[in-house]
Structure formats: C-alpha cells, structure tokens
Amino acid sequence: MAEPPAPEAPTIIPLVGEARERAVPVIRDGFVGIYRWHAKRTLREVPTVRALEAGGEVVGIALLDRLAPEVGYVYYIAVLSSHRGIGLGARLLDDALRLFREGGVEVVYAAAQTDNRASIRLFEARGFRSVARKETNWKDGGLGAWGLRSRMRLVPGEQLLGLRLRPTQLASQNAAERQA
C-alpha cells in the first residue's frame, strides 16, 4: 500500500488588497482584546503583509512597515496555534529581515508583550536586543525620534526590541576614521 503524500511545506507569499482578508483567521486565533483590534486595523494599513500558506490556507502572517527609509518595523508575527512550535514564526521573521536588508534598512524594531516569552525569544535568537524607552537616537540603536515611537503604537506592558542590520553612515565614517 502506498504511503499518503507528505503534507505540503508552507510557502511564503505576499498578501495584497482583498487577499489580506485571508489573514483574519490567524489574527482571531492569535490575539485577544485590544491586540486583536489593533492587528486587524494594522492588517489593512501596513504596506507589507507576508503570509505562510499551506494547502491553500494561510497559517501564519507578518505585518511589516518602514517607519523611515532606514527604519523597519515588525508590527506582528502570528502563526495559527495548530501550526506553532515547528519554526514557522522564525521563517516569517527571517523573510522580513531579508526584505528589510534588501530594501536598505539599517535598523529594525519589534515589540512584544513582556509576558510573551516565545516571541521575545524568537526576536532575541535573531539578534534583537531590548531597547530602553529613554534611548532617543535610532542611529545609535535607540528608540528613535518621537515620530517613530508614535507610529510604533507601543502600549504599557510591551518590550521594545531592536536589531541593527547594517552600520549607519555615521558609524561607518567613525570606523573609517579610527582605522586611518
């Protein structure tokens, strides 16, 4: 007797226009309260939505934005509870970081509830570090100008994380001067 075919590996696809509605079940499954409301709103507003599709179903999403030409932001990464624990969130985050790098982004931020240890561990595993809210210069790895912070829509109980993808021009100039 022949074995059934192996399940299809999820593929990362963009969700554009009305196709973004396919992400709503992931949001319903992964968020409650104000976070669910905000994730649905963000789904419709952000410029980039990436999804993991398996068997015609969206099983994970990443909602991404550029807060400035050099600054990227991961609003949300979510995976259906039935598909967690197999590295799909990591695939979405790796895809987001690749897109940001290719687009010339220097620094990427993300936020997670302080009690969401799984999300924080995922970001930390990719090199993100906690950013103190008092840090003000995004070029130095800090929070950024007030305009950036307000677009992040941080709420009490969230931890802000940041990752430098490439040195800023100022940091590159300083390094070159030290070597000269």
Beta strands, then each sheet from edge to edge (+ up, - down):
strand 1: 11-14
strand 2: 48-54
strand 3: 57-68
strand 4: 71-79
strand 5: 107-113
strand 6: 129-130
strand 7: 158-164
sheet 1: 1+ 2- 3+ 4- 5- 7+ 6-
end
